[in-house]
Amino acid sequence: MLSGCTMIGLQDMKAVGERDFGPEERFCICMYKDDAVSDKRAEEIISAIKEEFEPFGIHVDVPWVRPWQRAGFTSREILEDIAYRPIEPPCDRLFVLVGRDFKDFLWGVLLPEMNGGVETHTMTKGFAVAEMGSINQILTLKNPKAIATHEIYHFLGCGHGLFADTCYDQILRIKVAARQNREAGRDFFPSINFDGRIFWTRSDVNRRFDRRQAKKAFPAMGGKQTYEDAS
């Protein structure tokens, strides 16, 4: 559970409280909800996300939660479905709360499963499994709220690692970029991918996922282009 490929880092909330993350910035995450996910569970996850990022001076707003039908069985199919959906105002990120069915349970009995993922082209689209329902998930203590908040750290440009200091530095950098964007009159919380590229507008993100351009650049999303979290 403490390997570098499964967690953001060991949180040090005392260090967070002692650090100046600057003025509060609004961060809009628009969500799609699988029919298999209850309204109560969605509300619990949203509340946990808001609480998690409040100490960083990030006000998480969820402008809407819309119904979503599962596009496929695999995490790759799920991620591709959300990745190619355009970001429209007032959304800064798109996030899917994925439910479970009997096939998921059977898969989780025998094989590792992906509990969440974020595309790494722009770090703006992702998903998390929002319901408990596999042996792997129970054994690794990955409850839906923890999985979802983990993926939101990726939305802020944080990678995986044992300690969280690097992630806190990244949150500060992206908040500075968000303030610059706001002061320039752009109502978009920018994203930073692992290559250090900053996406300042929704148009920048949407152009990256133009289907005709994207198919030429990366015929199938995978490997470096996706950032998945396994149990």
Residue frames as a rotation matrix with the C-alpha (Angstrom) as fourth column:
MET 1
0.559 0.829 0.000 0.00
0.829 -0.559 0.000 0.00
0.000 0.000 -1.000 0.00
LEU 2
0.613 -0.383 -0.691 2.95
0.080 -0.840 0.536 2.32
-0.786 -0.384 -0.485 0.50
SER 3
-0.176 -0.698 0.694 4.54
0.849 0.249 0.465 1.73
-0.498 0.671 0.549 -2.90
GLY 4
-0.679 -0.236 -0.695 5.20
0.035 -0.956 0.290 4.75
-0.733 0.173 0.658 -5.07
CYS 5
-0.952 0.307 0.001 2.67
-0.004 -0.014 1.000 3.68
0.307 0.952 0.014 -7.70
THR 6
-0.299 0.903 -0.307 -0.38
0.757 0.421 0.501 3.62
0.581 -0.082 -0.809 -5.47
MET 7
0.448 0.511 -0.733 -0.44
0.867 -0.448 0.218 6.83
-0.216 -0.734 -0.644 -3.45
ILE 8
0.772 -0.122 0.624 0.17
0.151 -0.918 -0.367 10.57
0.618 0.378 -0.690 -3.62
GLY 9
-0.399 -0.909 0.124 2.26
0.010 -0.139 -0.990 10.56
0.917 -0.393 0.065 -0.45
LEU 10
-0.235 0.257 -0.937 2.00
0.942 0.298 -0.154 10.40
0.240 -0.919 -0.312 3.31
GLN 11
0.348 0.480 0.805 -0.07
0.347 -0.864 0.365 13.43
0.871 0.153 -0.467 4.25
ASP 12
-0.552 -0.496 -0.670 1.28
0.829 -0.238 -0.506 15.91
0.091 -0.835 0.543 6.79
MET 13
0.331 0.824 0.460 -1.68
0.728 -0.534 0.431 18.12
0.601 0.192 -0.776 7.61
LYS 14
0.552 -0.242 -0.798 0.31
0.601 -0.547 0.583 19.94
-0.577 -0.801 -0.156 10.29
ALA 15
-0.578 -0.816 0.024 2.73
0.554 -0.370 0.746 21.05
-0.599 0.444 0.666 7.57
VAL 16
-0.330 0.553 0.765 -0.21
0.803 -0.262 0.536 22.10
0.496 0.791 -0.357 5.42
GLY 17
0.674 0.676 -0.299 -1.58
0.722 -0.515 0.463 24.25
0.159 -0.528 -0.834 8.24
GLU 18
0.311 -0.655 -0.689 1.78
0.449 -0.538 0.714 25.95
-0.838 -0.531 0.127 8.71
ARG 19
-0.654 -0.598 0.464 2.21
0.648 -0.126 0.751 26.71
-0.391 0.791 0.470 5.01
ASP 20
-0.167 0.558 -0.813 0.87
-0.270 -0.819 -0.507 29.71
-0.948 0.135 0.287 3.12
PHE 21
-0.438 0.097 0.894 -0.99
0.747 0.592 0.302 28.52
-0.500 0.800 -0.332 0.02
GLY 22
-0.994 -0.009 0.112 -2.13
0.070 -0.830 0.554 32.01
0.088 0.558 0.825 -0.89
PRO 23
-0.524 0.852 -0.008 -5.67
-0.772 -0.478 -0.419 33.32
-0.361 -0.214 0.908 -1.37
GLU 24
-0.196 0.564 0.802 -8.57
0.074 0.824 -0.562 30.98
-0.978 -0.051 -0.203 -1.91
GLU 25
-0.757 -0.012 -0.654 -9.21
-0.642 -0.175 0.747 29.88
-0.123 0.984 0.125 -5.48
ARG 26
0.255 0.924 0.285 -12.42
-0.687 0.381 -0.619 28.37
-0.680 -0.038 0.732 -6.86
PHE 27
-0.833 -0.536 -0.136 -12.05
-0.510 0.651 0.562 24.95
-0.213 0.538 -0.816 -8.50
CYS 28
0.123 0.989 -0.085 -15.07
-0.907 0.078 -0.413 23.66
-0.402 0.128 0.907 -10.45
ILE 29
-0.927 -0.350 0.136 -15.35
-0.289 0.896 0.338 19.89
-0.240 0.274 -0.931 -10.89
CYS 30
0.005 0.948 -0.320 -18.32
-1.000 -0.003 -0.024 18.82
-0.024 0.320 0.947 -12.98
MET 31
-0.722 -0.297 0.625 -19.39
-0.456 0.884 -0.106 15.25
-0.521 -0.362 -0.773 -12.34
TYR 32
-0.094 0.664 -0.742 -21.10
-0.752 0.441 0.490 12.42
0.653 0.604 0.458 -14.13
LYS 33
-0.428 0.028 0.903 -22.73
-0.793 0.468 -0.390 9.76
-0.433 -0.883 -0.178 -11.96
ASP 34
-0.868 0.104 -0.485 -23.31
-0.157 0.870 0.467 6.15
0.470 0.482 -0.739 -12.88
ASP 35
0.103 0.989 0.104 -26.90
-0.613 -0.019 0.790 5.04
0.783 -0.145 0.605 -12.26
ALA 36
0.351 -0.014 -0.936 -25.44
0.432 0.890 0.148 2.35
0.831 -0.456 0.318 -9.97
VAL 37
-0.760 -0.617 -0.204 -24.08
0.505 -0.363 -0.783 5.03
0.410 -0.698 0.587 -7.62
SER 38
0.181 0.887 -0.424 -26.59
0.978 -0.116 0.174 6.29
0.105 -0.446 -0.889 -5.06
ASP 39
0.466 0.073 0.882 -27.24
0.167 -0.986 -0.007 9.98
0.869 0.151 -0.471 -4.57
LYS 40
0.990 -0.082 0.117 -26.22
-0.130 -0.168 0.977 9.58
-0.061 -0.982 -0.176 -0.93
ARG 41
0.438 -0.884 0.164 -22.83
0.752 0.460 0.472 8.09
-0.493 -0.084 0.866 -1.89
ALA 42
0.109 -0.374 0.921 -22.25
0.799 -0.518 -0.305 10.86
0.591 0.770 0.243 -4.43
GLU 43
0.742 0.231 0.629 -23.01
-0.118 -0.879 0.462 13.50
0.660 -0.418 -0.625 -1.78
GLU 44
0.895 -0.446 -0.027 -20.61
0.158 0.259 0.953 11.83
-0.418 -0.857 0.302 0.66
ILE 45
0.179 -0.864 0.470 -17.80
0.967 0.242 0.076 11.81
-0.180 0.441 0.879 -1.91
ILE 46
0.248 -0.024 0.969 -18.38
0.493 -0.858 -0.147 15.43
0.834 0.513 -0.201 -2.90
SER 47
0.941 0.140 0.309 -18.36
-0.189 -0.539 0.821 16.47
0.281 -0.831 -0.481 0.76
ALA 48
0.675 -0.737 0.017 -15.10
0.495 0.470 0.731 14.56
-0.547 -0.485 0.682 1.35
ILE 49
0.069 -0.640 0.765 -13.44
0.954 -0.181 -0.238 16.23
0.291 0.747 0.598 -1.65
LYS 50
0.527 0.195 0.827 -14.46
0.107 -0.981 0.163 19.70
0.843 0.003 -0.538 -0.49
GLU 51
0.983 -0.127 0.130 -13.17
-0.144 -0.105 0.984 19.02
-0.111 -0.986 -0.122 3.02
GLU 52
0.539 -0.820 0.195 -9.88
0.782 0.573 0.246 17.56
-0.313 0.019 0.949 1.76
PHE 53
-0.133 -0.657 0.742 -8.85
0.910 -0.378 -0.171 20.61
0.393 0.653 0.648 -0.24
GLU 54
0.832 0.502 0.237 -10.15
0.344 -0.801 0.489 23.37
0.435 -0.325 -0.840 2.02
PRO 55
0.659 -0.618 -0.429 -6.84
0.388 -0.209 0.898 23.56
-0.644 -0.758 0.101 4.00
PHE 56
-0.327 -0.804 0.496 -5.04
0.864 -0.042 0.501 24.33
-0.382 0.593 0.709 0.72
GLY 57
-0.407 0.258 -0.876 -7.23
-0.156 -0.965 -0.212 27.36
-0.900 0.050 0.433 0.09
ILE 58
-0.962 0.168 -0.215 -9.07
-0.182 0.191 0.965 25.58
0.204 0.967 -0.153 -2.73
HIS 59
-0.348 0.921 0.177 -12.84
-0.556 -0.051 -0.830 25.97
-0.755 -0.387 0.529 -2.75
VAL 60
-0.982 0.030 0.189 -14.16
0.154 0.708 0.689 22.95
-0.113 0.705 -0.700 -4.64
ASP 61
-0.262 0.925 -0.276 -17.43
-0.705 -0.378 -0.600 23.69
-0.659 0.037 0.751 -6.38
VAL 62
-0.817 0.116 0.564 -19.53
0.389 0.834 0.392 21.05
-0.425 0.540 -0.727 -8.16
PRO 63
-0.753 0.512 -0.413 -21.75
-0.607 -0.782 0.139 23.00
-0.252 0.355 0.900 -10.59
TRP 64
0.318 0.902 -0.292 -23.62
-0.945 0.325 -0.022 19.92
0.075 0.283 0.956 -11.72
VAL 65
-0.672 -0.345 0.655 -23.91
-0.369 0.923 0.108 16.14
-0.642 -0.170 -0.748 -11.42
ARG 66
0.044 0.662 -0.748 -25.35
-0.997 -0.018 -0.074 14.50
-0.062 0.749 0.659 -14.54
PRO 67
0.641 0.244 0.728 -26.38
-0.292 0.954 -0.063 10.90
-0.710 -0.172 0.683 -15.21
TRP 68
-0.149 -0.771 -0.619 -23.84
-0.984 0.055 0.169 8.73
-0.096 0.634 -0.767 -17.01
GLN 69
0.909 0.386 0.156 -24.15
-0.356 0.915 -0.190 5.35
-0.216 0.117 0.969 -18.66
ARG 70
0.187 -0.905 0.382 -21.09
-0.210 0.343 0.916 3.17
-0.960 -0.251 -0.126 -18.51
ALA 71
0.419 -0.083 -0.904 -19.33
-0.883 -0.267 -0.385 3.22
-0.209 0.960 -0.185 -21.87
GLY 72
0.252 -0.383 -0.889 -17.55
-0.406 0.792 -0.456 -0.11
0.879 0.475 0.045 -21.42
PHE 73
0.879 0.122 -0.461 -16.29
0.285 0.640 0.713 -2.65
0.382 -0.758 0.528 -18.92
THR 74
0.139 -0.946 -0.291 -12.61
0.955 0.206 -0.215 -1.72
0.264 -0.248 0.932 -18.70
SER 75
0.277 -0.147 -0.950 -11.02
0.552 -0.784 0.282 1.29
-0.786 -0.603 -0.136 -17.04
ARG 76
-0.782 -0.621 0.041 -9.53
0.352 -0.388 0.852 2.23
-0.513 0.681 0.522 -20.40
GLU 77
-0.459 0.702 0.544 -12.96
0.740 -0.036 0.671 2.39
0.491 0.711 -0.503 -22.03
ILE 78
0.504 0.634 -0.587 -14.31
0.858 -0.446 0.254 4.46
-0.101 -0.632 -0.769 -19.15
LEU 79
-0.043 -0.625 -0.780 -11.39
0.429 -0.717 0.550 6.88
-0.902 -0.310 0.299 -19.29
GLU 80
-0.867 -0.258 0.426 -11.59
0.483 -0.229 0.845 7.29
-0.120 0.939 0.323 -23.05
ASP 81
-0.004 0.960 0.281 -15.29
0.918 -0.108 0.382 8.10
0.397 0.259 -0.880 -22.81
ILE 82
0.688 0.277 -0.671 -14.77
0.605 -0.729 0.320 10.95
-0.400 -0.626 -0.669 -20.36
ALA 83
-0.276 -0.910 -0.311 -11.50
0.499 -0.412 0.762 12.15
-0.821 0.055 0.568 -21.94
TYR 84
-0.815 -0.075 0.574 -13.12
0.574 -0.233 0.785 12.94
0.075 0.970 0.233 -25.27
ARG 85
0.369 0.928 -0.044 -15.99
0.920 -0.358 0.158 14.91
0.131 -0.099 -0.986 -23.76
PRO 86
-0.196 -0.476 0.857 -15.40
0.401 -0.837 -0.372 18.67
0.895 0.271 0.355 -24.14
ILE 87
-0.455 0.010 -0.891 -15.03
0.858 -0.261 -0.441 20.89
-0.237 -0.965 0.111 -21.10
GLU 88
-0.088 0.523 0.848 -17.61
0.518 -0.703 0.488 23.67
0.851 0.482 -0.209 -21.09
PRO 89
-0.787 -0.156 0.597 -18.10
-0.329 -0.713 -0.619 26.61
0.522 -0.683 0.510 -18.70
PRO 90
0.660 -0.517 0.545 -18.15
-0.691 -0.702 0.171 26.68
0.294 -0.490 -0.821 -15.76
CYS 91
0.977 -0.207 0.057 -16.29
0.166 0.898 0.406 23.35
-0.135 -0.388 0.912 -15.52
ASP 92
0.324 -0.942 -0.085 -12.55
-0.934 -0.333 0.125 23.17
-0.147 0.039 -0.988 -14.87
ARG 93
-0.837 -0.544 0.061 -12.45
-0.535 0.836 0.118 19.36
-0.116 0.066 -0.991 -14.72
LEU 94
0.235 0.881 -0.410 -14.71
-0.844 0.394 0.364 16.41
0.483 0.261 0.836 -15.63
PHE 95
-0.793 -0.481 0.374 -15.01
-0.609 0.619 -0.496 13.49
0.008 -0.621 -0.784 -13.23
VAL 96
0.016 0.792 -0.611 -17.03
-0.548 0.518 0.657 10.27
0.836 0.324 0.442 -13.36
LEU 97
-0.369 0.014 0.929 -18.33
-0.852 0.393 -0.344 8.38
-0.370 -0.919 -0.133 -10.33
VAL 98
-0.382 0.096 -0.919 -18.41
-0.646 0.684 0.340 4.77
0.661 0.723 -0.199 -11.53
GLY 99
0.400 0.608 0.686 -20.65
-0.904 0.386 0.184 2.10
-0.153 -0.694 0.703 -10.07
ARG 100
-0.754 -0.621 0.214 -20.17
-0.596 0.784 0.175 -1.66
-0.276 0.004 -0.961 -9.85
ASP 101
0.407 0.847 -0.344 -21.93
-0.894 0.446 0.041 -4.67
0.188 0.291 0.938 -11.27
PHE 102
0.850 0.003 0.526 -21.55
-0.232 0.900 0.370 -8.42
-0.472 -0.437 0.766 -10.99
LYS 103
0.788 -0.603 0.124 -18.84
0.399 0.348 -0.848 -8.54
0.468 0.718 0.515 -13.67
ASP 104
0.248 -0.698 0.672 -16.74
-0.567 -0.667 -0.483 -6.12
0.786 -0.261 -0.561 -11.63
PHE 105
0.528 0.008 0.849 -17.11
-0.810 0.307 0.501 -8.37
-0.256 -0.952 0.169 -8.60
LEU 106
0.946 -0.157 0.283 -15.99
0.211 0.962 -0.172 -11.46
-0.245 0.223 0.944 -10.51
TRP 107
0.556 -0.781 0.283 -13.00
0.157 -0.236 -0.959 -9.61
0.816 0.578 -0.009 -11.95
GLY 108
0.230 -0.455 0.860 -11.98
-0.782 -0.612 -0.115 -8.35
0.579 -0.646 -0.497 -8.51
VAL 109
0.890 0.110 0.442 -12.02
-0.371 0.739 0.562 -11.85
-0.265 -0.664 0.699 -7.05
LEU 110
0.737 -0.552 0.390 -9.15
0.608 0.793 -0.027 -12.99
-0.294 0.257 0.921 -9.26
LEU 111
0.033 -0.718 0.695 -7.37
0.916 -0.256 -0.308 -10.01
0.400 0.647 0.649 -10.81
PRO 112
-0.653 -0.292 -0.699 -6.10
0.555 -0.813 -0.179 -6.51
-0.515 -0.504 0.693 -9.90
GLU 113
0.281 0.801 0.529 -8.57
0.955 -0.287 -0.073 -3.76
0.093 0.526 -0.846 -10.73
MET 114
-0.744 -0.473 0.473 -8.29
0.478 -0.870 -0.118 -0.08
0.468 0.138 0.873 -11.49
ASN 115
-0.110 0.711 -0.694 -10.14
0.952 -0.126 -0.279 1.97
-0.286 -0.692 -0.663 -8.88
GLY 116
0.712 0.344 -0.612 -9.52
0.189 -0.934 -0.304 5.28
-0.676 0.100 -0.730 -10.62
GLY 117
-0.135 -0.792 0.596 -7.60
0.936 0.096 0.339 7.04
-0.325 0.603 0.728 -13.33
VAL 118
0.561 0.206 -0.802 -6.76
-0.010 -0.967 -0.256 10.41
-0.828 0.151 -0.540 -14.87
GLU 119
0.739 -0.337 0.583 -5.61
0.655 0.159 -0.738 11.08
0.156 0.928 0.338 -18.42
THR 120
0.215 -0.771 -0.600 -2.15
0.640 -0.353 0.682 12.65
-0.738 -0.531 0.418 -18.48
HIS 121
-0.144 -0.218 0.965 -2.42
0.913 -0.406 0.045 14.70
0.383 0.887 0.258 -21.68
THR 122
-0.186 0.180 0.966 -4.10
-0.024 -0.984 0.178 17.54
0.982 0.009 0.187 -19.80
MET 123
-0.868 -0.103 -0.485 -4.85
0.439 0.295 -0.848 16.15
0.231 -0.950 -0.211 -16.29
THR 124
-0.775 0.622 0.114 -8.45
-0.632 -0.760 -0.152 17.38
-0.008 -0.190 0.982 -16.60
LYS 125
0.233 0.881 -0.413 -10.55
-0.831 0.401 0.386 14.21
0.505 0.253 0.825 -17.09
GLY 126
-0.811 -0.578 -0.091 -10.81
-0.444 0.710 -0.547 11.22
0.381 -0.403 -0.832 -14.78
PHE 127
0.300 0.913 -0.276 -12.91
-0.424 0.387 0.819 8.72
0.854 -0.129 0.503 -12.85
ALA 128
-0.757 -0.449 0.475 -13.16
-0.637 0.347 -0.688 6.90
0.144 -0.824 -0.549 -9.55
VAL 129
-0.422 0.606 -0.674 -15.02
0.321 0.795 0.514 3.77
0.848 0.000 -0.530 -8.50
ALA 130
-0.501 0.292 0.815 -17.65
-0.623 -0.775 -0.105 5.10
0.601 -0.560 0.570 -6.13
GLU 131
0.630 0.734 0.252 -19.02
-0.724 0.439 0.532 1.90
0.280 -0.518 0.808 -4.61
MET 132
-0.391 -0.678 0.623 -17.41
-0.818 0.566 0.102 -0.80
-0.422 -0.469 -0.776 -2.48
GLY 133
0.657 0.754 0.005 -17.72
-0.676 0.592 -0.440 -4.25
-0.334 0.286 0.898 -3.96
SER 134
0.603 -0.476 -0.640 -14.53
-0.232 0.663 -0.712 -6.24
0.763 0.578 0.289 -4.41
ILE 135
0.825 -0.370 -0.427 -12.15
0.565 0.527 0.635 -8.24
-0.010 -0.765 0.644 -2.26
ASN 136
-0.131 -0.924 0.358 -9.19
0.880 -0.275 -0.387 -6.23
0.456 0.264 0.850 -3.60
GLN 137
-0.047 0.187 0.981 -10.80
-0.026 -0.982 0.185 -2.97
0.999 -0.016 0.051 -2.60
ILE 138
0.893 0.428 0.138 -11.60
-0.169 0.035 0.985 -4.19
0.417 -0.903 0.104 0.91
LEU 139
0.642 -0.696 -0.321 -8.16
0.767 0.577 0.281 -5.67
-0.011 -0.427 0.904 1.50
THR 140
-0.364 -0.819 0.443 -6.36
0.809 -0.514 -0.287 -2.49
0.463 0.254 0.849 0.38
LEU 141
-0.188 0.366 -0.911 -8.68
0.805 -0.474 -0.356 -0.32
-0.563 -0.801 -0.206 2.52
LYS 142
-0.982 -0.164 0.089 -9.53
0.183 -0.755 0.629 1.84
-0.036 0.635 0.772 -0.50
ASN 143
-0.157 0.974 -0.164 -12.91
0.684 -0.013 -0.729 3.33
-0.712 -0.226 -0.664 0.30
PRO 144
0.262 0.340 0.903 -14.66
0.954 -0.232 -0.189 5.39
0.146 0.911 -0.385 -2.39
LYS 145
0.987 0.106 -0.123 -14.05
0.130 -0.968 0.214 8.74
-0.097 -0.227 -0.969 -0.67
ALA 146
0.297 -0.952 -0.078 -10.31
-0.074 -0.105 0.992 8.08
-0.952 -0.289 -0.102 -0.44
ILE 147
-0.181 -0.316 0.931 -10.15
0.850 0.426 0.309 6.92
-0.495 0.848 0.191 -4.06
ALA 148
0.605 0.521 0.603 -11.97
0.766 -0.588 -0.261 10.02
0.219 0.619 -0.754 -5.30
THR 149
0.919 -0.293 -0.264 -9.89
-0.138 -0.866 0.482 12.52
-0.370 -0.406 -0.836 -3.33
HIS 150
0.043 -0.933 0.358 -6.74
0.310 0.353 0.883 10.75
-0.950 0.073 0.304 -4.53
GLU 151
-0.038 -0.016 0.999 -7.73
0.994 0.103 0.039 11.34
-0.104 0.995 0.012 -8.16
ILE 152
0.910 0.379 0.168 -8.48
0.393 -0.918 -0.060 15.01
0.131 0.121 -0.984 -7.49
TYR 153
0.445 -0.848 -0.289 -4.86
-0.044 -0.343 0.938 15.43
-0.895 -0.404 -0.190 -6.37
HIS 154
-0.326 -0.532 0.781 -3.92
0.758 0.346 0.552 14.25
-0.565 0.773 0.290 -9.87
PHE 155
0.532 0.607 0.591 -6.21
0.830 -0.512 -0.222 16.95
0.168 0.608 -0.776 -11.27
LEU 156
0.951 -0.213 -0.224 -3.95
-0.103 -0.902 0.420 19.46
-0.291 -0.376 -0.880 -9.51
GLY 157
0.601 -0.736 -0.312 -0.86
-0.549 -0.096 -0.831 17.97
0.581 0.671 -0.461 -11.16
CYS 158
0.114 -0.557 0.823 0.35
-0.918 0.257 0.301 15.78
-0.379 -0.790 -0.482 -8.28
GLY 159
0.000 -0.201 -0.980 2.02
-0.615 0.772 -0.159 12.51
0.788 0.603 -0.123 -9.16
HIS 160
0.886 0.256 -0.386 2.67
0.079 0.738 0.670 9.42
0.457 -0.625 0.634 -7.07
GLY 161
-0.156 -0.976 0.153 5.29
-0.232 -0.115 -0.966 9.23
0.960 -0.186 -0.209 -4.35
LEU 162
-0.211 0.006 -0.978 5.99
0.774 0.611 -0.163 8.29
0.597 -0.791 -0.134 -0.75
PHE 163
-0.482 -0.019 -0.876 6.01
0.712 -0.591 -0.379 11.82
-0.510 -0.807 0.299 0.70
ALA 164
0.399 0.863 0.311 3.60
0.901 -0.305 -0.310 14.66
-0.173 0.403 -0.899 0.00
ASP 165
-0.006 -0.429 -0.904 6.01
0.293 -0.865 0.408 17.65
-0.956 -0.262 0.131 0.01
THR 166
-0.912 -0.370 0.178 6.39
0.250 -0.154 0.956 17.51
-0.326 0.916 0.233 -3.77
CYS 167
-0.270 0.906 0.327 2.62
0.901 0.118 0.418 17.49
0.340 0.407 -0.848 -4.15
TYR 168
0.424 0.419 -0.803 2.24
0.736 -0.677 0.035 20.50
-0.528 -0.605 -0.595 -1.86
ASP 169
-0.508 -0.667 -0.545 4.79
0.117 -0.680 0.724 22.40
-0.853 0.304 0.423 -3.96
GLN 170
-0.868 0.221 0.444 2.78
0.479 0.146 0.865 21.51
0.127 0.964 -0.233 -7.06
ILE 171
0.151 0.974 -0.170 -0.48
0.987 -0.141 0.073 22.70
0.047 -0.179 -0.983 -5.48
LEU 172
0.162 -0.172 -0.972 1.15
0.373 -0.901 0.222 26.03
-0.913 -0.399 -0.082 -4.72
ARG 173
-0.846 -0.529 -0.071 2.40
0.108 -0.300 0.948 26.33
-0.522 0.794 0.311 -8.33
ILE 174
-0.621 0.651 0.436 -0.99
0.703 0.216 0.678 25.58
0.347 0.728 -0.592 -9.83
LYS 175
0.340 0.727 -0.597 -2.72
0.888 -0.457 -0.051 28.01
-0.310 -0.513 -0.800 -7.45
VAL 176
-0.300 -0.517 -0.801 -0.32
0.119 -0.854 0.507 30.76
-0.946 0.057 0.318 -8.57
ALA 177
-0.974 -0.031 0.225 -1.21
0.224 0.035 0.974 29.91
-0.038 0.999 -0.028 -12.19
ALA 178
-0.165 0.986 0.021 -4.92
0.967 0.157 0.202 30.00
0.196 0.054 -0.979 -11.28
ARG 179
0.245 0.208 -0.947 -4.55
0.564 -0.825 -0.035 33.46
-0.788 -0.526 -0.320 -9.76
GLN 180
-0.717 -0.563 -0.411 -2.70
-0.044 -0.552 0.832 34.68
-0.696 0.615 0.372 -12.85
ASN 181
-0.789 0.481 0.383 -5.46
0.567 0.330 0.755 33.29
0.236 0.813 -0.533 -15.05
ARG 182
0.166 0.900 -0.402 -8.16
0.977 -0.206 -0.056 34.93
-0.133 -0.383 -0.914 -12.95
GLU 183
0.028 -0.233 -0.972 -6.38
0.272 -0.934 0.231 38.27
-0.962 -0.271 0.037 -12.95
ALA 184
-0.920 -0.374 -0.113 -6.09
-0.031 -0.220 0.975 38.00
-0.390 0.901 0.191 -16.75
GLY 185
-0.315 0.900 -0.301 -9.88
-0.875 -0.399 -0.276 37.66
-0.369 0.177 0.913 -16.96
ARG 186
-0.385 0.163 -0.909 -10.01
-0.527 0.769 0.361 33.94
0.758 0.618 -0.210 -17.76
ASP 187
0.171 0.582 0.795 -12.53
-0.984 0.135 0.112 31.92
-0.042 -0.802 0.596 -15.72
PHE 188
0.766 0.007 -0.643 -10.66
-0.181 0.962 -0.205 28.63
0.617 0.274 0.738 -15.89
PHE 189
0.618 -0.591 0.518 -8.56
-0.551 0.144 0.822 26.89
-0.561 -0.793 -0.236 -13.24
PRO 190
0.309 -0.517 -0.798 -5.55
-0.896 0.123 -0.426 25.87
0.318 0.847 -0.426 -15.37
SER 191
0.957 -0.061 0.282 -4.04
-0.041 0.939 0.342 22.41
-0.286 -0.339 0.896 -15.50
ILE 192
0.160 -0.964 -0.214 -0.43
-0.983 -0.175 0.050 21.28
-0.085 0.202 -0.976 -15.59
ASN 193
0.923 0.153 -0.353 0.56
-0.221 0.962 -0.159 17.91
0.315 0.225 0.922 -17.04
PHE 194
0.784 -0.620 0.041 3.60
0.321 0.461 0.827 15.87
-0.532 -0.635 0.561 -16.07
ASP 195
0.130 -0.735 0.666 5.62
0.970 -0.046 -0.239 17.41
0.206 0.677 0.707 -18.90
GLY 196
-0.518 -0.314 -0.795 5.10
0.628 -0.772 -0.104 20.81
-0.581 -0.553 0.597 -17.31
ARG 197
-0.801 0.284 0.527 2.76
0.340 -0.508 0.792 22.10
0.492 0.813 0.310 -20.01
ILE 198
-0.723 0.587 -0.364 0.12
0.131 -0.401 -0.907 24.52
-0.678 -0.704 0.213 -18.74
PHE 199
-0.517 0.684 0.514 -3.35
0.744 0.063 0.665 24.54
0.423 0.727 -0.542 -20.26
TRP 200
-0.980 -0.009 -0.198 -4.70
0.109 -0.858 -0.501 28.05
-0.166 -0.513 0.842 -19.68
THR 201
-0.433 0.865 -0.252 -8.14
-0.879 -0.468 -0.095 27.74
-0.200 0.180 0.963 -21.29
ARG 202
0.170 0.601 0.781 -10.85
-0.221 0.795 -0.565 25.19
-0.960 -0.077 0.268 -21.97
SER 203
0.865 0.127 -0.486 -10.16
-0.489 -0.010 -0.872 25.62
-0.116 0.992 0.053 -25.69
ASP 204
-0.136 -0.982 -0.131 -6.56
-0.974 0.157 -0.164 24.51
0.181 0.105 -0.978 -25.09
VAL 205
-0.517 -0.005 0.856 -7.83
-0.460 0.845 -0.273 21.34
-0.721 -0.535 -0.439 -23.43
ASN 206
0.478 0.832 0.282 -10.53
-0.167 0.402 -0.901 20.65
-0.862 0.383 0.331 -25.99
ARG 207
0.585 -0.343 -0.735 -8.11
-0.806 -0.140 -0.576 21.06
0.095 0.929 -0.358 -28.90
ARG 208
-0.504 -0.823 0.261 -5.86
-0.852 0.523 0.003 18.44
-0.139 -0.221 -0.965 -27.32
PHE 209
-0.603 0.346 0.719 -8.75
0.024 0.908 -0.417 16.01
-0.798 -0.235 -0.556 -27.47
ASP 210
0.135 0.550 -0.824 -10.02
-0.924 -0.229 -0.305 16.78
-0.357 0.803 0.478 -30.94
ARG 211
0.578 0.169 0.799 -10.79
-0.162 0.983 -0.090 13.24
-0.800 -0.078 0.595 -32.11
ARG 212
0.974 -0.210 0.081 -9.22
0.127 0.217 -0.968 13.60
0.186 0.953 0.238 -35.53
GLN 213
0.334 -0.898 0.285 -6.01
-0.699 -0.439 -0.564 15.08
0.632 -0.011 -0.775 -34.15
ALA 214
0.153 -0.262 0.953 -5.90
-0.925 0.301 0.231 12.77
-0.347 -0.917 -0.196 -31.14
LYS 215
0.872 0.227 0.435 -6.36
-0.106 0.952 -0.286 9.57
-0.479 0.203 0.854 -33.11
LYS 216
0.755 -0.655 -0.030 -3.30
-0.008 0.036 -0.999 10.43
0.656 0.755 0.022 -35.17
ALA 217
0.083 -0.768 0.635 -1.22
-0.798 -0.433 -0.420 11.33
0.598 -0.471 -0.649 -32.14
PHE 218
-0.799 -0.285 0.529 -2.22
-0.566 0.651 -0.506 8.41
-0.200 -0.704 -0.682 -29.88
PRO 219
-0.518 0.616 -0.593 -4.45
-0.428 0.413 0.804 5.78
0.740 0.670 0.050 -31.59
ALA 220
0.397 0.638 -0.659 -5.27
0.376 0.542 0.751 4.11
0.837 -0.547 -0.025 -28.27
MET 221
0.340 -0.249 0.907 -5.00
-0.731 -0.677 0.088 5.81
0.592 -0.692 -0.412 -24.91
GLY 222
0.932 -0.107 -0.348 -2.70
0.275 0.832 0.482 3.86
0.238 -0.544 0.804 -22.63
GLY 223
0.097 -0.981 -0.170 0.73
0.921 0.153 -0.358 3.77
0.377 -0.122 0.918 -21.06
LYS 224
-0.804 -0.540 -0.247 1.99
0.594 -0.745 -0.303 7.30
-0.021 -0.391 0.920 -20.61
GLN 225
-0.709 0.543 0.451 -1.32
-0.117 -0.721 0.683 8.79
0.696 0.432 0.574 -21.69
THR 226
0.481 0.877 -0.006 -3.29
-0.140 0.083 0.987 7.40
0.866 -0.473 0.163 -18.76
TYR 227
-0.651 -0.637 0.414 -2.58
-0.487 -0.068 -0.871 7.51
0.583 -0.768 -0.265 -15.04
GLU 228
0.328 0.870 -0.368 -4.44
-0.313 0.468 0.827 4.67
0.892 -0.156 0.425 -13.41
ASP 229
-0.411 -0.376 0.831 -4.55
-0.895 -0.010 -0.447 3.65
0.176 -0.926 -0.333 -9.77
ALA 230
-0.054 0.321 -0.945 -4.78
-0.238 0.915 0.325 -0.06
0.970 0.243 0.027 -9.12
SER 231
0.440 0.168 0.882 -5.71
-0.897 0.119 0.425 -1.96
-0.033 -0.979 0.203 -6.03
